[in-house]
Amino acid sequence: MYSKTATGKSTKSSLAELRSALDQAEAVFVGAGAGLSASAGFAYSGPRFRRYFSDFEEKYGFHDMYTGGFTRFSSPEEQWAYWSRMIFLNRYCDPPKPVYQNLHKLVGDKDYFVLTTNVDHCFQKAGFDKARLFYTQGDYGLWQCSRPCHQKTYDNETAVRQMLEAQGFSIEKGGLGLLLGMSPKMTVPTELVPHCPKCGAPMSMNLRADHTFVEDEGWHAAAARYQDFVGRHQGSAILYLELGVGLNTPGIIKYNFWQQAYDNPKAVYACVNRGQAFAPRELKSRSICVDGDIHAVVEQLTKPAITGKNGWL
């Protein structure tokens, strides 16, 4: 097991070092976790949660969208009222801050690939090439058979919009609206509850939670492209750029990146995260850790700069 080395706050020197690593890299392997979308403004708690889910909070006592996703609701109609809001706000709305667009400016001209546990589609909305993305854990925009009786996923945008309108919401850019003084319904009509078109079982989210997760043709194609990228860059000067990855599922990105960087003497490992920026001692001489807001760091990296002996000027 690797031993972590804690780091201090973001400095001009660390930013300059990361900018230099980006410039010199033959390829960039981006690993993105929930912290990246949080830095873009996709907050799952606080005012954003209360604005759209105060009725569910009052009834069930949870205080964030993530916890709500594991709640046992009183009926399928209520379950899909909750999930339709959750899906729309985090999949079909654009995040308030342009961190994904700025990241694309940084790596778009490189030979890059993105491995992410995020399920909000933000990379594609920001212009990243779909063929360079691997969403390992699913997509808010897809449903699957809950059994599942077959390995296929289904787009849900039209159905989600119908559910929201049935609750009394109007679809607005960046969110949902209600007429003044109105409260949304907490259920959707029974006829809008989704069922599998093949076996009739309830549909579920295409999100990895257990063995029922459907890995469809698109998932396997992305997995193959990921393996191809890894194979092509063994031994090359590659930058492993980890953004907002926590410790919920560290084996997918964090430990994976550590091992690949350790095996390649030409590789550099960079970690940008608020409060969790660290690298293993074994990579200390080839690691860059920036403890700070990802949006601010990425924005700074896109600006013209001069580097000197004192770092970022």
C-alpha positions as CSV (number, residue, x, y, z in Angstrom):
1,M,0.0,0.0,0.0
2,Y,1.3,3.5,-0.9
3,S,1.9,6.0,1.9
4,K,0.5,9.4,1.3
5,T,2.4,12.7,1.6
6,A,0.3,15.6,2.7
7,T,0.8,19.0,1.0
8,G,0.2,22.6,1.7
9,K,-2.0,25.2,0.1
10,S,-1.8,26.1,-3.6
11,T,1.2,28.4,-4.3
12,K,2.5,30.3,-7.3
13,S,5.3,27.8,-7.6
14,S,3.0,24.7,-7.7
15,L,0.8,26.4,-10.4
16,A,3.9,27.2,-12.5
17,E,5.1,23.6,-12.1
18,L,1.7,22.3,-13.2
19,R,1.6,24.7,-16.2
20,S,5.1,23.5,-17.2
21,A,4.1,19.8,-16.9
22,L,1.1,20.5,-19.1
23,D,3.2,22.1,-21.7
24,Q,5.9,19.4,-21.7
25,A,3.5,16.4,-21.7
26,E,3.2,14.2,-24.8
27,A,-0.2,13.2,-23.5
28,V,-2.6,14.1,-20.6
29,F,-4.7,11.5,-18.8
30,V,-7.4,13.3,-16.9
31,G,-9.0,11.6,-13.9
32,A,-12.1,13.4,-12.7
33,G,-14.2,12.9,-9.5
34,A,-17.2,14.6,-7.9
35,G,-15.0,17.5,-6.7
36,L,-14.7,18.8,-10.3
37,S,-18.4,19.2,-10.8
38,A,-18.8,20.6,-7.3
39,S,-16.2,23.3,-8.2
40,A,-18.3,24.0,-11.3
41,G,-21.3,24.8,-9.1
42,F,-23.2,21.5,-9.0
43,A,-23.8,21.5,-5.3
44,Y,-25.8,18.6,-3.9
45,S,-26.6,20.4,-0.6
46,G,-27.2,23.9,0.7
47,P,-29.4,26.5,-1.1
48,R,-29.5,24.6,-4.4
49,F,-30.8,21.5,-2.7
50,R,-33.4,23.4,-0.6
51,R,-34.6,25.4,-3.6
52,Y,-35.8,22.3,-5.4
53,F,-36.2,19.6,-2.8
54,S,-37.5,21.3,0.4
55,D,-40.7,19.3,0.2
56,F,-38.8,16.0,0.1
57,E,-36.5,17.3,2.9
58,E,-39.5,18.1,5.1
59,K,-41.1,14.7,4.5
60,Y,-38.1,12.4,4.7
61,G,-35.5,14.3,6.7
62,F,-32.6,14.1,4.3
63,H,-30.5,17.2,3.5
64,D,-28.8,16.6,0.2
65,M,-29.5,15.1,-3.2
66,Y,-27.1,12.2,-2.8
67,T,-28.8,10.9,0.3
68,G,-32.1,11.3,-1.4
69,G,-31.0,8.9,-4.1
70,F,-30.9,6.1,-1.5
71,T,-34.2,6.9,0.1
72,R,-37.1,4.4,-0.1
73,F,-40.0,6.6,-1.2
74,S,-43.7,5.8,-0.5
75,S,-44.5,5.0,-4.2
76,P,-43.0,4.8,-7.7
77,E,-44.8,8.0,-8.6
78,E,-43.1,9.8,-5.7
79,Q,-39.7,8.1,-6.5
80,W,-39.7,9.4,-10.0
81,A,-40.9,12.9,-9.0
82,Y,-37.7,13.1,-6.9
83,W,-35.4,11.5,-9.5
84,S,-36.8,13.6,-12.4
85,R,-35.7,16.8,-10.6
86,M,-32.4,15.2,-9.7
87,I,-31.7,14.1,-13.2
88,F,-32.7,17.4,-14.9
89,L,-30.7,19.6,-12.5
90,N,-27.5,17.6,-12.7
91,R,-27.6,16.3,-16.3
92,Y,-29.6,18.6,-18.5
93,C,-28.7,21.9,-16.9
94,D,-25.3,23.5,-17.5
95,P,-23.1,24.1,-14.4
96,P,-22.8,27.8,-13.4
97,K,-19.0,28.0,-13.6
98,P,-17.0,27.2,-16.8
99,V,-14.5,24.9,-15.2
100,Y,-15.1,22.2,-17.8
101,Q,-14.7,24.6,-20.7
102,N,-11.5,26.0,-19.2
103,L,-10.2,22.5,-18.7
104,H,-10.9,21.8,-22.4
105,K,-8.8,24.8,-23.3
106,L,-5.9,23.3,-21.4
107,V,-6.0,19.8,-22.8
108,G,-8.0,20.0,-26.0
109,D,-4.9,20.3,-28.3
110,K,-3.1,17.4,-26.5
111,D,-3.5,13.7,-27.0
112,Y,-5.8,13.4,-24.0
113,F,-8.2,10.9,-22.4
114,V,-10.7,11.3,-19.6
115,L,-11.5,8.7,-17.0
116,T,-14.3,9.8,-14.7
117,T,-16.7,8.5,-12.1
118,N,-19.0,11.5,-12.7
119,V,-22.3,10.8,-14.3
120,D,-23.5,14.3,-15.2
121,H,-22.3,14.6,-18.8
122,C,-20.4,17.8,-18.2
123,F,-17.4,16.8,-20.3
124,Q,-19.4,16.3,-23.5
125,K,-21.4,19.5,-22.9
126,A,-18.1,21.4,-22.7
127,G,-16.8,20.1,-26.0
128,F,-14.7,17.1,-25.1
129,D,-14.5,14.4,-27.7
130,K,-16.9,11.6,-26.8
131,A,-14.4,9.1,-28.1
132,R,-11.9,10.3,-25.5
133,L,-14.2,9.8,-22.5
134,F,-14.9,6.8,-20.2
135,Y,-17.8,7.3,-17.8
136,T,-17.2,4.2,-15.7
137,Q,-20.2,4.6,-13.3
138,G,-23.0,5.4,-15.7
139,D,-25.0,8.4,-16.8
140,Y,-27.9,10.3,-15.2
141,G,-29.3,10.6,-18.7
142,L,-29.8,6.8,-19.1
143,W,-32.3,4.3,-17.7
144,Q,-32.0,0.5,-17.8
145,C,-34.1,-2.5,-16.9
146,S,-33.9,-2.9,-13.1
147,R,-33.6,-6.8,-13.3
148,P,-31.9,-6.3,-15.9
149,C,-33.4,-8.6,-18.6
150,H,-31.1,-7.2,-21.3
151,Q,-27.9,-5.2,-21.6
152,K,-29.2,-1.9,-23.1
153,T,-29.8,1.6,-21.9
154,Y,-32.4,4.2,-22.8
155,D,-32.2,8.0,-23.1
156,N,-34.6,9.7,-20.6
157,E,-34.7,13.4,-21.4
158,T,-38.1,13.5,-23.0
159,A,-39.7,11.4,-20.2
160,V,-37.9,13.5,-17.5
161,R,-39.3,16.7,-18.9
162,Q,-42.8,15.3,-19.0
163,M,-42.5,14.3,-15.3
164,L,-41.3,17.8,-14.4
165,E,-44.2,19.5,-16.2
166,A,-46.6,17.1,-14.5
167,Q,-45.3,18.3,-11.1
168,G,-46.0,21.9,-12.2
169,F,-42.5,23.0,-13.1
170,S,-41.6,25.1,-16.1
171,I,-38.3,24.3,-17.8
172,E,-36.0,27.2,-17.7
173,K,-32.4,27.7,-18.7
174,G,-30.2,26.8,-15.7
175,G,-33.0,25.4,-13.6
176,L,-36.7,24.9,-13.0
177,G,-39.5,27.5,-12.4
178,L,-42.8,27.6,-10.6
179,L,-45.6,30.1,-10.7
180,L,-45.4,32.5,-7.7
181,G,-47.1,30.9,-4.6
182,M,-47.3,27.4,-6.1
183,S,-45.8,24.3,-4.7
184,P,-44.7,21.4,-6.9
185,K,-46.5,18.1,-6.8
186,M,-44.5,15.3,-5.1
187,T,-45.7,12.6,-7.5
188,V,-45.9,12.0,-11.2
189,P,-48.8,10.4,-13.0
190,T,-48.8,6.6,-13.0
191,E,-48.6,6.5,-16.7
192,L,-45.3,8.3,-16.7
193,V,-43.6,5.7,-14.4
194,P,-41.0,4.0,-16.7
195,H,-41.1,0.2,-17.3
196,C,-38.8,-2.0,-19.3
197,P,-40.0,-2.2,-22.9
198,K,-39.1,-5.9,-23.0
199,C,-40.1,-7.5,-19.7
200,G,-42.2,-4.8,-18.1
201,A,-40.1,-4.6,-14.9
202,P,-39.6,-1.1,-13.4
203,M,-36.8,0.9,-15.0
204,S,-33.9,2.1,-12.9
205,M,-31.1,4.6,-13.2
206,N,-28.0,3.4,-15.1
207,L,-25.8,4.1,-12.1
208,R,-23.3,1.6,-10.7
209,A,-24.6,0.5,-7.3
210,D,-24.5,-3.3,-7.5
211,H,-24.3,-6.3,-9.9
212,T,-27.4,-5.1,-11.8
213,F,-25.6,-2.2,-13.5
214,V,-25.8,-2.5,-17.2
215,E,-22.6,-2.1,-19.2
216,D,-24.0,-1.6,-22.6
217,E,-22.2,-1.5,-26.0
218,G,-21.3,2.2,-25.5
219,W,-19.7,1.4,-22.1
220,H,-17.6,-1.5,-23.5
221,A,-16.5,0.6,-26.5
222,A,-15.3,3.4,-24.2
223,A,-13.5,0.8,-22.0
224,A,-11.7,-0.5,-25.1
225,R,-10.6,3.0,-26.0
226,Y,-9.4,3.6,-22.5
227,Q,-7.3,0.4,-22.6
228,D,-5.9,1.5,-26.0
229,F,-4.9,4.9,-24.7
230,V,-3.1,3.3,-21.7
231,G,-1.3,0.9,-23.9
232,R,-0.2,3.5,-26.4
233,H,1.4,5.7,-23.7
234,Q,3.2,3.2,-21.6
235,G,6.7,4.7,-21.2
236,S,5.8,8.1,-22.7
237,A,6.0,11.5,-21.1
238,I,2.4,11.5,-19.8
239,L,0.8,13.8,-17.2
240,Y,-1.7,12.1,-14.9
241,L,-4.0,15.0,-14.0
242,E,-6.3,14.0,-11.1
243,L,-9.1,16.5,-10.4
244,G,-11.5,16.3,-7.4
245,V,-11.1,12.6,-6.7
246,G,-12.0,11.6,-3.2
247,L,-11.7,8.3,-1.3
248,N,-15.2,6.8,-1.9
249,T,-13.9,4.7,-4.9
250,P,-10.2,5.4,-5.0
251,G,-9.4,2.2,-7.0
252,I,-10.9,3.5,-10.2
253,I,-8.8,6.7,-10.6
254,K,-6.5,7.6,-7.7
255,Y,-4.8,4.2,-7.0
256,N,-4.9,3.4,-10.7
257,F,-3.1,6.7,-11.6
258,W,-0.5,6.1,-8.8
259,Q,0.3,2.7,-10.1
260,Q,0.6,3.8,-13.7
261,A,2.7,6.8,-12.8
262,Y,4.9,4.6,-10.6
263,D,5.5,2.1,-13.4
264,N,6.5,4.9,-15.9
265,P,9.6,6.9,-14.9
266,K,8.7,9.6,-17.5
267,A,5.3,10.2,-16.0
268,V,4.2,13.1,-13.8
269,Y,1.3,12.8,-11.4
270,A,-0.7,15.9,-10.5
271,C,-3.5,16.2,-7.9
272,V,-5.8,19.2,-7.6
273,N,-8.3,19.1,-4.9
274,R,-9.6,21.1,-1.9
275,G,-8.4,19.6,1.3
276,Q,-7.3,16.3,-0.2
277,A,-4.3,17.1,-2.4
278,F,-1.7,14.5,-1.7
279,A,0.6,12.0,-3.5
280,P,2.3,8.8,-2.3
281,R,5.8,9.1,-1.0
282,E,7.0,6.8,-3.8
283,L,6.0,9.5,-6.3
284,K,7.2,12.6,-4.4
285,S,9.9,13.6,-6.9
286,R,7.4,13.3,-9.8
287,S,4.2,14.7,-8.3
288,I,2.5,18.1,-8.1
289,C,-0.2,18.7,-5.5
290,V,-2.4,21.8,-5.5
291,D,-4.7,22.2,-2.5
292,G,-7.4,24.6,-3.6
293,D,-10.6,25.3,-5.6
294,I,-10.4,23.5,-8.9
295,H,-12.3,26.2,-10.8
296,A,-9.8,28.8,-9.6
297,V,-6.8,26.7,-10.3
298,V,-7.9,25.7,-13.8
299,E,-8.9,29.3,-14.6
300,Q,-5.5,30.5,-13.5
301,L,-3.8,27.9,-15.7
302,T,-5.6,29.2,-18.8
303,K,-4.3,32.7,-18.4
304,P,-1.0,33.9,-20.0
305,A,1.8,33.8,-17.5
306,I,5.5,34.1,-17.1
307,T,7.4,31.6,-15.1
308,G,10.7,32.5,-13.4
309,K,12.7,31.4,-10.4
310,N,10.0,32.5,-8.1
311,G,7.3,30.6,-10.0
312,W,4.0,32.0,-11.3
313,L,4.3,35.8,-11.8
